Amino acid sequence: MQHRLVVPALLLGLWPVRPGLAQDTLANINRLTPRSVRTAYFALETAGQIRVTAVGGEPRGRSAVRRFLEHGVFQSKEERLWDGSVWPANAWILDARTREVIWELRTARTLPGQRGLQAFDGVIALPAGAYEVNYAALFPVSRFWTDDDDWRVRNAENDQQLGKELHGPYLDDGSYRSFGILVRGAGKRLTRELARAEWAGNAFVTLRGEKPGRPQRTGFELDRAMPVEVYLIGERENGWQDYGWIVDAATRKTVWTARSAQGDHAGGASKNRVQRVTLNLPAGKYLAGYVTDDSHHAAAWNETPPYDPSNWGLTVRVRSEADRPAARSFEYQPIRVADAVVSLVQVRNDELKWQRVRATRPATVQIFAVGEASGQDLVDYGWIVDESGRVVWKMTYDETGPAGGGEKNRVAASTLQLRAGTYTAYFKTDGSHSFGGGWNTTEPMDAEYWGITLASAVSRDAAALAALNADEPGSEPVLARLTRMRAGSEEEARFTLSRRSIIRLYAVGEGTREMVDYASIADSTGREVWRMTYSETEPAGGADKNRRVDRTTTFEPGTYTVRFRADDSHGWEDWNAEPPDDPLAWGVTVFGQGTTPRRER
């Protein structure tokens, strides 16, 4: 005959006391409600025995299926998603120092009762140390258990107050009131802080994924080479949803990422995964990141949590206490905004941003750019051109690394030697996945830097760099400028040469075999002395039809009129194909010495 459990007595501490075993209450978790995780802490100053009395619940397969059918849920679909190894009510004990499970109700030799209840009453021998007692009650074992108003997971206390009928396994018959765990022995209760003091004391990175859908990050520095322990708990289901990574702060090369392995089962739902590895890292600065999607995390489990729910996230610890003073975290900023000479960030969908910069002498700049890849091509990216429109730096896939979050997020961190002159930095986005425009996968670790940022790499170069507006003179004097020409526009400007002069003509326009957006110059009689022809142009970057000319020529003294004519498509801020490398220059600029009544734009 099956034994009938007297479960309320277990949790009231009325179980018969075994002779010779101290009975101080070290943990008592009861009065559990659906979707609750409770933890208690205790310590043993010397090795000894504890007595554990616990009641939990195994999956109620048949009764659950009947209940599903009664409420119109498609049974076969539900069975495919059923995780039969997860108990709806389970208790376990962790070693607070090692985070290892030392006892679990689900795997213990339990005494079965009615309606799926399982009970344990026994003695466990433990070494001296600190311990955590955990209980998880009535978490979903089905993906459909997600709604607080769902008949299977309605809040029991609220339903009682409202006088409603409770539904679902362990709720409808009130047996959930028997869930709990009682621990007794010769020891003492602890606070969370005291129980985790040794574990937390050796940790210098702690990221808990507290902002769903947004990566967390921190920097850390090692004064000397040392082994460090990486402890990650996250979610993996057809790929990683909650995971972490470590990169070298200087090179942005990945040192470690959870995505390199599937991880081991972390307890609870099968999608809970754990990775625990030792890395031998050289001295230097590093960046650690962790990202959580918008479901199943420490603040809102949608299935049974792992064995170590309080450490959901990424922890990095020293392996030896002697190394702790040589490891520290720091607030990470790729480039301080206050130091930036170019800050084209938080770029939204379908935008093209730019900023001109003058270097009064040779200078070294650091570049930080975050963008989007599609396969091996970048669709949100930055680049820099010199005053001739030549690309001196471009963000390419091969020169970028993972930026955290979705796999399409890419980051470039490099330095560039600039000669004295004028430069323009650009950043372009496509129509999806950008800051403020709606990420279509998890945003990157440095989401607020989406775009391109430039700053002096050494403090002595900061004074040599200055931001310019679009028409402010660069390193060459300008006689006439008709740029940022829109589709369908035609404009002109005059300049005068007092003597025979060498001038530089720089024009960017549209052409396929012949030019449809082009520049020309006429003398004071109206005679055309130069026209931008397709044969003298070269590719200007971007779409094939973007063409550029950059040439010097000699002009006689006199007054000249420079014109730019554009057809009704593909122009400034109205590109129907990829813009050129130097879109700001779309039109014509005449460089040289002389006089001009040119109009500033």
C-alpha positions as CSV (number, residue, x, y, z in Angstrom):
1,M,0.0,0.0,0.0
2,Q,1.4,3.4,-0.9
3,H,2.4,5.5,2.1
4,R,0.3,8.6,2.7
5,L,2.4,11.6,3.5
6,V,1.7,13.8,6.4
7,V,3.4,16.7,4.7
8,P,2.3,19.7,6.8
9,A,4.0,18.1,9.8
10,L,7.3,17.9,8.0
11,L,7.6,21.6,7.5
12,L,6.4,22.5,10.9
13,G,9.4,20.7,12.3
14,L,7.3,17.9,14.0
15,W,9.2,15.0,12.4
16,P,10.6,12.8,15.1
17,V,14.0,13.9,16.3
18,R,16.8,11.4,15.8
19,P,19.0,11.1,19.0
20,G,22.4,12.7,18.9
21,L,21.7,15.2,16.1
22,A,21.5,18.9,17.0
23,Q,18.3,20.5,15.9
24,D,19.0,24.2,15.4
25,T,17.0,25.5,12.5
26,L,19.4,26.5,9.7
27,A,16.8,27.1,6.9
28,N,13.1,26.9,6.7
29,I,11.5,27.7,3.3
30,N,7.7,27.2,3.1
31,R,4.5,29.0,2.0
32,L,5.6,29.0,-1.6
33,T,3.6,30.4,-4.4
34,P,3.8,29.9,-8.2
35,R,6.9,31.1,-9.9
36,S,8.8,31.7,-6.7
37,V,12.5,31.2,-6.0
38,R,13.5,31.3,-2.4
39,T,17.0,31.1,-0.9
40,A,18.3,30.7,2.7
41,Y,21.9,30.6,3.9
42,F,23.7,28.8,6.7
43,A,27.2,27.8,7.8
44,L,28.9,24.9,9.7
45,E,31.9,25.9,11.7
46,T,33.1,22.3,11.8
47,A,32.3,19.2,9.7
48,G,29.0,17.6,10.8
49,Q,25.6,16.3,9.8
50,I,22.5,18.2,8.9
51,R,19.0,16.9,8.7
52,V,17.0,17.8,5.6
53,T,13.2,17.5,5.4
54,A,11.7,18.5,2.1
55,V,8.6,18.1,0.0
56,G,8.5,18.7,-3.8
57,G,6.5,17.7,-6.8
58,E,7.4,15.7,-9.9
59,P,5.7,16.3,-13.3
60,R,2.1,15.2,-13.4
61,G,2.0,13.9,-16.9
62,R,-1.3,12.2,-17.3
63,S,-3.3,14.6,-15.1
64,A,-1.7,17.5,-16.8
65,V,-2.6,16.2,-20.2
66,R,-6.2,15.7,-19.2
67,R,-6.2,19.3,-17.9
68,F,-4.8,20.6,-21.2
69,L,-7.5,18.8,-23.1
70,E,-10.3,20.1,-20.9
71,H,-9.1,23.6,-21.6
72,G,-8.8,23.2,-25.3
73,V,-4.9,23.1,-25.6
74,F,-3.6,21.0,-28.5
75,Q,-2.2,18.0,-26.7
76,S,0.3,16.8,-29.2
77,K,1.9,20.2,-29.5
78,E,2.2,20.5,-25.8
79,E,3.8,17.0,-25.5
80,R,6.5,18.0,-27.9
81,L,7.5,20.9,-25.7
82,W,7.3,19.1,-22.4
83,D,10.5,18.9,-20.4
84,G,10.0,15.7,-18.5
85,S,13.2,16.0,-16.4
86,V,12.2,19.2,-14.7
87,W,10.3,19.1,-11.4
88,P,7.6,21.8,-11.0
89,A,8.7,22.0,-7.3
90,N,12.3,21.2,-6.4
91,A,14.9,22.0,-3.7
92,W,18.6,21.8,-3.6
93,I,21.7,22.9,-1.6
94,L,24.8,24.6,-3.0
95,D,28.3,25.0,-1.6
96,A,28.4,28.8,-1.4
97,R,32.2,28.8,-2.1
98,T,32.3,26.5,-5.1
99,R,28.7,26.9,-6.4
100,E,28.5,23.1,-6.7
101,V,25.3,21.2,-6.0
102,I,25.8,19.0,-3.0
103,W,22.2,17.7,-2.6
104,E,19.0,17.9,-4.7
105,L,15.5,16.7,-3.9
106,R,14.9,15.6,-7.5
107,T,17.8,13.1,-7.5
108,A,17.5,12.1,-3.8
109,R,15.9,8.9,-2.6
110,T,12.4,10.3,-1.9
111,L,9.2,8.8,-0.5
112,P,6.4,9.2,-3.1
113,G,3.0,10.4,-2.1
114,Q,-0.3,11.1,-3.8
115,R,-0.8,13.5,-6.8
116,G,2.9,13.6,-7.6
117,L,4.2,14.8,-4.2
118,Q,7.7,13.6,-3.3
119,A,9.2,13.8,0.2
120,F,12.7,13.4,1.7
121,D,13.8,13.1,5.3
122,G,17.5,12.2,5.8
123,V,20.9,13.1,7.2
124,I,23.6,14.6,5.1
125,A,27.3,14.9,6.2
126,L,28.9,18.2,5.2
127,P,32.4,19.7,5.7
128,A,32.7,23.1,7.4
129,G,31.7,25.9,5.2
130,A,28.9,28.2,4.0
131,Y,25.8,26.8,2.1
132,E,22.8,28.0,0.1
133,V,19.4,26.3,0.3
134,N,17.2,27.0,-2.8
135,Y,13.6,26.2,-3.7
136,A,11.9,26.8,-7.0
137,A,8.1,26.3,-7.0
138,L,5.7,25.9,-9.8
139,F,7.7,27.2,-12.7
140,P,6.4,26.3,-16.2
141,V,7.5,23.0,-17.6
142,S,5.7,24.0,-20.8
143,R,6.3,27.0,-23.1
144,F,2.7,27.9,-22.9
145,W,3.0,28.7,-19.2
146,T,3.8,32.4,-19.8
147,D,0.7,34.4,-18.8
148,D,0.0,35.5,-15.3
149,D,-3.7,35.0,-16.0
150,D,-3.2,31.5,-17.4
151,W,-5.2,28.9,-15.6
152,R,-2.1,26.8,-15.0
153,V,-0.1,29.5,-13.2
154,R,-2.5,32.0,-11.6
155,N,-1.1,33.5,-8.5
156,A,-2.4,31.4,-5.7
157,E,-2.6,34.1,-3.0
158,N,-4.5,36.5,-5.3
159,D,-7.0,33.7,-6.3
160,Q,-7.6,32.8,-2.7
161,Q,-8.3,36.5,-1.8
162,L,-10.7,36.8,-4.7
163,G,-12.4,33.5,-3.9
164,K,-11.6,32.0,-7.3
165,E,-11.1,28.4,-8.1
166,L,-7.4,27.4,-8.4
167,H,-6.5,25.4,-11.6
168,G,-3.6,23.3,-12.7
169,P,-1.4,20.6,-11.2
170,Y,-0.7,21.2,-7.4
171,L,-2.9,24.3,-7.5
172,D,-6.4,22.9,-7.9
173,D,-6.0,20.4,-5.0
174,G,-4.1,22.7,-2.7
175,S,-1.1,20.4,-2.5
176,Y,1.3,23.2,-3.4
177,R,0.9,24.3,0.3
178,S,3.1,21.3,1.3
179,F,6.1,22.4,-0.7
180,G,9.1,23.5,1.3
181,I,12.4,22.5,2.9
182,L,13.6,22.5,6.5
183,V,17.3,22.2,7.4
184,R,18.5,21.5,10.9
185,G,21.9,21.0,12.4
186,A,24.7,22.4,14.6
187,G,25.4,25.6,12.7
188,K,24.2,29.1,12.2
189,R,22.1,31.1,9.8
190,L,23.9,33.6,7.6
191,T,23.0,36.6,5.6
192,R,23.5,36.5,1.8
193,E,26.5,38.8,2.1
194,L,28.3,36.6,4.6
195,A,27.5,33.4,2.8
196,R,28.9,34.7,-0.5
197,A,31.8,36.7,1.0
198,E,34.5,34.4,-0.3
199,W,33.0,33.9,-3.7
200,A,32.3,37.6,-4.2
201,G,35.6,38.7,-2.7
202,N,37.6,37.0,-5.5
203,A,35.4,38.3,-8.3
204,F,36.4,41.5,-10.1
205,V,33.8,41.2,-12.9
206,T,30.1,40.7,-12.1
207,L,27.5,41.2,-14.8
208,R,24.0,40.0,-14.1
209,G,22.1,40.9,-17.2
210,E,19.8,43.2,-15.3
211,K,18.7,45.2,-18.4
212,P,16.8,42.8,-20.7
213,G,17.7,43.3,-24.3
214,R,20.7,45.6,-23.5
215,P,24.2,44.4,-23.1
216,Q,26.2,45.2,-20.0
217,R,29.9,45.9,-20.1
218,T,32.8,46.6,-17.9
219,G,36.5,46.9,-18.3
220,F,39.1,45.0,-16.2
221,E,42.8,45.3,-15.9
222,L,45.5,42.7,-14.8
223,D,48.8,44.1,-13.5
224,R,50.5,40.8,-14.3
225,A,49.8,37.5,-16.1
226,M,47.5,35.2,-14.2
227,P,44.9,32.5,-14.5
228,V,41.3,33.7,-14.1
229,E,38.1,31.7,-13.7
230,V,35.2,32.6,-16.1
231,Y,31.9,31.4,-14.7
232,L,28.9,32.0,-17.0
233,I,25.3,31.0,-16.7
234,G,22.9,31.8,-19.5
235,E,20.3,30.6,-22.0
236,R,20.9,28.6,-25.1
237,E,18.1,27.3,-27.3
238,N,18.8,26.9,-31.0
239,G,21.7,29.3,-30.3
240,W,22.7,31.5,-27.4
241,Q,20.2,34.1,-26.2
242,D,21.9,35.1,-22.9
243,Y,25.7,34.9,-23.0
244,G,29.0,36.7,-22.4
245,W,32.3,37.4,-23.9
246,I,35.8,38.9,-23.2
247,V,37.8,40.9,-25.6
248,D,41.3,42.6,-25.6
249,A,40.6,46.3,-25.0
250,A,43.5,47.4,-27.2
251,T,43.0,45.1,-30.2
252,R,39.3,44.2,-29.8
253,K,40.2,40.6,-30.5
254,T,38.0,38.1,-28.8
255,V,39.7,36.3,-25.9
256,W,36.8,34.2,-24.9
257,T,33.1,33.9,-25.8
258,A,30.3,31.6,-24.6
259,R,29.3,31.1,-28.2
260,S,32.4,28.9,-28.8
261,A,30.7,26.0,-26.9
262,Q,27.3,24.7,-26.1
263,G,27.9,24.7,-22.3
264,D,26.7,22.1,-19.8
265,H,23.2,21.8,-18.3
266,A,23.0,24.3,-15.5
267,G,20.0,22.7,-13.8
268,G,16.3,23.4,-14.1
269,A,15.1,24.0,-17.7
270,S,17.2,22.3,-20.4
271,K,18.0,25.7,-21.9
272,N,19.9,26.8,-18.8
273,R,23.5,26.4,-19.6
274,V,26.7,26.9,-17.7
275,Q,30.4,27.3,-18.8
276,R,33.2,27.3,-16.3
277,V,36.7,27.7,-17.7
278,T,40.1,28.9,-16.7
279,L,41.9,31.4,-18.9
280,N,45.6,32.3,-18.6
281,L,45.6,36.0,-19.5
282,P,48.6,38.2,-19.9
283,A,48.8,41.6,-18.2
284,G,46.7,44.2,-19.9
285,K,43.3,45.7,-20.2
286,Y,40.2,43.7,-21.2
287,L,36.5,44.3,-21.8
288,A,33.8,41.9,-20.5
289,G,30.2,41.9,-21.7
290,Y,27.0,40.0,-21.1
291,V,23.7,40.3,-22.8
292,T,20.2,39.0,-21.8
293,D,17.2,38.9,-24.1
294,D,13.8,40.0,-23.0
295,S,12.7,36.7,-21.4
296,H,14.0,34.2,-18.9
297,H,16.4,35.9,-16.7
298,A,16.9,36.6,-12.9
299,A,14.0,39.1,-12.8
300,A,11.5,37.1,-14.9
301,W,12.1,33.4,-15.3
302,N,9.7,31.9,-17.9
303,E,10.9,28.3,-17.1
304,T,12.5,26.7,-14.1
305,P,15.7,28.6,-13.1
306,P,19.1,27.1,-12.9
307,Y,20.8,25.7,-9.8
308,D,22.7,29.0,-9.3
309,P,20.1,31.6,-10.2
310,S,21.8,34.4,-8.3
311,N,24.8,34.1,-10.6
312,W,22.9,34.3,-13.8
313,G,25.3,36.3,-15.9
314,L,29.1,36.5,-16.2
315,T,31.5,36.3,-13.3
316,V,35.3,36.6,-13.6
317,R,37.4,35.7,-10.5
318,V,41.0,35.2,-9.6
319,R,42.0,31.6,-9.0
320,S,44.4,32.6,-6.2
321,E,43.7,35.1,-3.5
322,A,47.2,36.3,-3.9
323,D,46.3,37.7,-7.3
324,R,43.3,39.7,-6.1
325,P,45.2,43.0,-5.6
326,A,46.5,42.8,-9.2
327,A,43.1,42.5,-10.8
328,R,40.5,45.3,-10.9
329,S,37.6,46.5,-12.9
330,F,37.2,50.0,-14.4
331,E,34.4,52.0,-16.0
332,Y,34.9,51.5,-19.7
333,Q,34.6,54.1,-22.4
334,P,36.0,53.4,-25.8
335,I,36.6,57.1,-26.4
336,R,35.6,59.8,-24.0
337,V,33.0,62.1,-25.6
338,A,34.8,65.1,-24.2
339,D,38.0,64.1,-26.0
340,A,36.4,63.5,-29.4
341,V,37.0,65.7,-32.4
342,V,34.5,63.7,-34.4
343,S,31.4,62.2,-32.7
344,L,29.0,60.9,-35.3
345,V,27.2,58.5,-33.0
346,Q,23.6,57.2,-32.3
347,V,23.1,57.2,-36.0
348,R,19.6,56.1,-37.1
349,N,18.3,54.2,-40.1
350,D,18.9,55.6,-43.6
351,E,21.2,58.3,-42.4
352,L,24.5,59.7,-43.8
353,K,26.4,61.8,-41.2
354,W,29.6,63.7,-41.8
355,Q,32.2,65.9,-40.0
356,R,35.2,67.8,-41.5
357,V,38.4,67.9,-39.5
358,R,41.6,69.9,-39.9
359,A,45.0,68.7,-38.8
360,T,47.4,71.6,-38.6
361,R,50.4,69.2,-38.4
362,P,50.9,65.5,-38.5
363,A,48.8,63.8,-35.8
364,T,47.7,60.3,-34.7
365,V,44.0,59.7,-34.1
366,Q,42.2,56.8,-32.6
367,I,39.1,55.6,-34.4
368,F,36.2,53.8,-32.8
369,A,33.3,52.7,-35.1
370,V,30.4,50.4,-34.5
371,G,28.2,49.2,-37.4
372,E,26.3,46.4,-39.0
373,A,27.3,43.5,-41.3
374,S,25.3,41.5,-43.7
375,G,27.3,38.4,-44.3
376,Q,30.9,39.5,-45.0
377,D,29.8,43.0,-46.1
378,L,29.1,46.1,-44.0
379,V,25.9,48.0,-44.5
380,D,26.3,50.4,-41.6
381,Y,29.9,51.7,-41.7
382,G,32.2,54.6,-41.5
383,W,35.1,56.0,-43.6
384,I,37.5,59.0,-43.8
385,V,38.6,60.9,-46.9
386,D,41.3,63.5,-47.4
387,E,40.8,66.8,-49.2
388,S,41.2,65.2,-52.6
389,G,38.3,62.8,-51.8
390,R,40.7,59.8,-51.5
391,V,39.7,57.2,-48.8
392,V,42.4,57.1,-46.1
393,W,40.5,54.8,-43.8
394,K,37.5,52.6,-44.2
395,M,35.6,50.2,-41.9
396,T,35.7,46.8,-43.5
397,Y,34.6,43.4,-42.3
398,D,38.1,41.9,-42.1
399,E,39.3,44.8,-40.0
400,T,36.4,44.6,-37.5
401,G,35.6,42.3,-34.6
402,P,32.4,41.2,-32.9
403,A,30.7,44.1,-31.1
404,G,28.6,42.0,-28.7
405,G,24.9,41.4,-29.0
406,G,23.8,40.1,-32.4
407,E,26.3,38.5,-34.6
408,K,25.8,41.2,-37.2
409,N,27.2,43.9,-34.9
410,R,30.8,44.8,-35.7
411,V,33.3,47.1,-34.2
412,A,36.5,48.7,-35.4
413,A,39.1,50.1,-33.1
414,S,42.3,51.4,-34.7
415,T,44.7,54.3,-35.0
416,L,45.5,56.4,-38.1
417,Q,48.4,58.7,-38.9
418,L,47.2,61.9,-40.4
419,R,49.3,64.3,-42.3
420,A,48.6,68.1,-42.1
421,G,45.4,68.8,-44.1
422,T,41.7,68.6,-44.1
423,Y,39.7,65.4,-43.8
424,T,36.0,64.4,-43.7
425,A,34.7,61.5,-41.6
426,Y,31.4,59.8,-42.8
427,F,29.1,57.2,-41.4
428,K,26.2,55.6,-43.4
429,T,23.4,53.3,-42.4
430,D,20.8,51.2,-44.2
431,G,17.2,51.0,-43.4
432,S,17.3,48.6,-40.5
433,H,19.0,47.9,-37.2
434,S,20.4,51.1,-35.8
435,F,20.4,53.3,-32.7
436,G,16.9,54.6,-32.0
437,G,15.6,53.1,-35.2
438,G,14.7,49.7,-33.8
439,W,17.3,46.9,-33.4
440,N,16.3,43.8,-35.3
441,T,18.6,41.7,-33.2
442,T,20.3,42.3,-29.9
443,E,22.1,45.7,-29.8
444,P,25.9,45.8,-29.4
445,M,27.8,46.4,-26.2
446,D,28.6,50.0,-27.3
447,A,25.2,50.8,-28.7
448,E,25.4,54.5,-27.9
449,Y,28.6,54.7,-30.0
450,W,26.8,53.3,-33.1
451,G,28.6,55.4,-35.7
452,I,32.2,56.7,-35.8
453,T,34.2,58.6,-33.2
454,L,37.7,60.1,-33.6
455,A,40.0,61.5,-30.9
456,S,43.7,62.2,-30.6
457,A,45.6,59.1,-29.7
458,V,48.2,61.0,-27.7
459,S,47.4,64.1,-25.7
460,R,50.0,66.3,-27.4
461,D,48.1,65.9,-30.7
462,A,44.8,67.2,-29.4
463,A,45.7,70.9,-30.1
464,A,46.5,70.0,-33.7
465,L,43.0,68.8,-34.5
466,A,39.9,70.9,-35.0
467,A,36.4,70.3,-36.3
468,L,35.3,72.4,-39.3
469,N,31.9,73.2,-40.8
470,A,31.1,72.3,-44.4
471,D,32.3,75.6,-46.0
472,E,35.0,76.6,-43.6
473,P,38.4,76.8,-45.5
474,G,40.6,73.9,-45.2
475,S,44.3,73.7,-45.9
476,E,43.8,75.0,-49.5
477,P,42.3,78.4,-50.4
478,V,38.9,78.1,-52.2
479,L,37.9,80.3,-55.2
480,A,34.5,78.8,-55.7
481,R,32.4,76.0,-54.2
482,L,29.2,74.5,-55.4
483,T,28.7,71.4,-53.4
484,R,26.0,69.3,-51.8
485,M,24.1,69.7,-55.1
486,R,20.7,68.2,-55.1
487,A,19.0,66.3,-57.9
488,G,17.5,68.6,-60.5
489,S,19.5,71.7,-59.5
490,E,21.7,74.1,-61.4
491,E,23.9,76.7,-59.8
492,E,26.8,79.0,-60.6
493,A,29.5,81.1,-58.9
494,R,32.1,83.6,-60.1
495,F,35.8,84.0,-59.4
496,T,38.5,86.4,-60.7
497,L,42.2,85.8,-61.3
498,S,44.5,88.8,-61.4
499,R,47.3,86.9,-63.0
500,R,48.0,83.7,-64.8
501,S,47.4,81.0,-62.2
502,I,47.4,77.3,-61.6
503,I,44.1,76.2,-60.2
504,R,42.8,72.8,-58.9
505,L,39.4,71.5,-60.1
506,Y,37.7,68.9,-57.9
507,A,34.3,67.7,-59.0
508,V,32.1,64.7,-58.2
509,G,29.0,63.9,-60.3
510,E,27.0,61.2,-62.1
511,G,27.8,59.6,-65.4
512,T,27.5,56.4,-67.4
513,R,29.5,56.8,-70.7
514,E,28.6,60.5,-70.5
515,M,28.1,62.8,-67.6
516,V,24.5,63.8,-66.4
517,D,25.6,65.6,-63.3
518,Y,28.7,67.7,-64.2
519,A,30.7,70.9,-63.8
520,S,31.8,73.5,-66.4
521,I,33.7,76.8,-66.5
522,A,33.1,79.7,-68.9
523,D,35.2,82.9,-69.3
524,S,33.7,86.5,-69.2
525,T,32.6,86.2,-72.9
526,G,30.6,83.1,-72.1
527,R,33.0,80.8,-73.9
528,E,33.3,77.4,-72.2
529,V,36.9,76.8,-71.3
530,W,36.4,73.5,-69.3
531,R,33.8,70.8,-69.0
532,M,33.8,67.7,-66.8
533,T,33.7,64.8,-69.3
534,Y,33.4,61.1,-68.6
535,S,36.7,60.3,-70.3
536,E,38.7,62.4,-67.8
537,T,36.8,61.1,-64.7
538,E,37.5,58.1,-62.5
539,P,35.4,56.0,-60.1
540,A,34.4,58.1,-57.1
541,G,33.4,55.1,-54.9
542,G,30.0,53.7,-54.1
543,A,27.8,53.1,-57.2
544,D,29.6,52.7,-60.5
545,K,27.9,55.8,-61.9
546,N,29.6,58.0,-59.3
547,R,32.5,59.8,-61.0
548,R,35.2,62.2,-59.9
549,V,37.8,64.5,-61.4
550,D,40.7,66.0,-59.5
551,R,43.1,67.9,-61.8
552,T,45.2,71.1,-62.0
553,T,45.2,73.4,-65.0
554,T,46.4,76.9,-65.9
555,F,44.0,79.8,-66.3
556,E,44.7,83.2,-67.7
557,P,43.8,86.4,-65.8
558,G,40.1,87.2,-65.9
559,T,36.7,86.6,-64.5
560,Y,35.2,83.1,-64.8
561,T,31.8,81.5,-64.1
562,V,31.7,77.9,-62.7
563,R,28.5,76.0,-63.1
564,F,27.2,72.6,-61.9
565,R,24.2,71.0,-63.5
566,A,22.4,67.9,-62.1
567,D,19.6,65.8,-63.6
568,D,16.5,64.9,-61.6
569,S,17.9,61.8,-59.8
570,H,20.8,60.7,-57.5
571,G,22.0,63.8,-55.7
572,W,22.8,65.1,-52.2
573,E,20.4,63.6,-49.7
574,D,18.4,61.9,-52.5
575,W,20.7,59.1,-53.6
576,N,19.1,56.3,-55.6
577,A,22.2,54.2,-55.4
578,E,25.3,54.0,-53.1
579,P,26.7,57.6,-52.6
580,P,30.3,58.3,-53.5
581,D,33.2,58.2,-51.1
582,D,33.0,61.9,-50.6
583,P,29.3,62.8,-50.9
584,L,29.8,66.2,-49.2
585,A,31.7,67.2,-52.4
586,W,29.0,66.3,-54.8
587,G,29.3,69.2,-57.2
588,V,32.5,71.2,-57.9
589,T,35.2,73.1,-55.9
590,V,37.8,75.4,-57.4
591,F,41.0,75.7,-55.4
592,G,43.5,78.5,-55.9
593,Q,44.6,82.1,-55.3
594,G,42.4,84.9,-56.5
595,T,39.3,86.8,-55.6
596,T,35.7,85.6,-55.6
597,P,32.3,86.9,-54.5
598,R,31.2,83.3,-54.0
599,R,28.1,82.5,-52.0
600,E,28.5,80.5,-48.8
601,R,26.3,77.5,-48.6
